[in-house]
Amino acid sequence: TLQPKQLYSITISGLRDCAGNLIQDGHSQKKFALPELAEAGDVVLNEVLFNPRPGGVDFVEILNVSDKYINLKNWSLANFENGEIRNAKIMSTNDVLLSPASFLAITPNGAVLKDHYPLAMETNFLIATIPSLNDDAGSVTLVSDSGLNLDYLIYEDDFHTSLLKDKEGVSLERISAHESALKKNNWKSAASAAGFATPGYINSNSKPEGSFTGDEIQVDPEIFSVDRPGQDFARIRYKFDQSGWVANVKIADQQGRVIKELANNETLGIDGFFRWDGDREDGTQARMGYYFVWVELFQLDGQVRTYRKRVVIAR
């Protein structure tokens, strides 16, 4: 009996056509699996290019974060405006099996996308019409064949790194697939070393989740370099035993002068993170050296907690 969450293959050998030609190895095997129904959180938006270079094309990349094999037949990409799904575009009317931990970049023109991003994985392209993505602000949502809104993003141009000089042709990459797509700090401009976009493969800003050592506030990594793709920012991660904390988070230099405010009276959930790109409040790059993250937490019942964590910009 075939089981879900299992990839199978069928192979034919010794088969000849009427002229006596033996079946070629590259055409003698097919793989298949039993698809399962997707639930919210199984497949997420992972990367979006909404402002391509002249002559370029948009793309939306999705990622299967579940252990299921999922059929994308009759799934759609759409805009999400005023709480409603609009301009839905079906990605495929044929069976498209998305394996666990697999990426798929949906774009109207795969040849143009590959030409602009030579490192792109063409085998993970799906050629399809996608909804309009405005250059300054817009939205995109992933909709299952049953009409379930699986994940959506409402973006603005300022989601990009403030130090970026030219935003054309630069995609927004999701940092954590397990954090909400609606959090601005969970999206970052693709690294220049990766060609400013990573369609069809792992994001240049992707970071392993890791584990907490017991502290409620952790800086990951403690030392980072703005010159190293994928390691050019620090996450200030938090994890609590109760929700409802309100946070003020600031970056200060060795003299105690605040150079960047990351949160001002922001209500937190059980876990999540803030992000520092090594920049100052005015958008300029902070100098190499030691800094500290100052975190103040308080509850409405009067509880107050403060943390001071070291962070270092290296070169």
Disulfide bonds with the S-S distance in Angstrom:
none
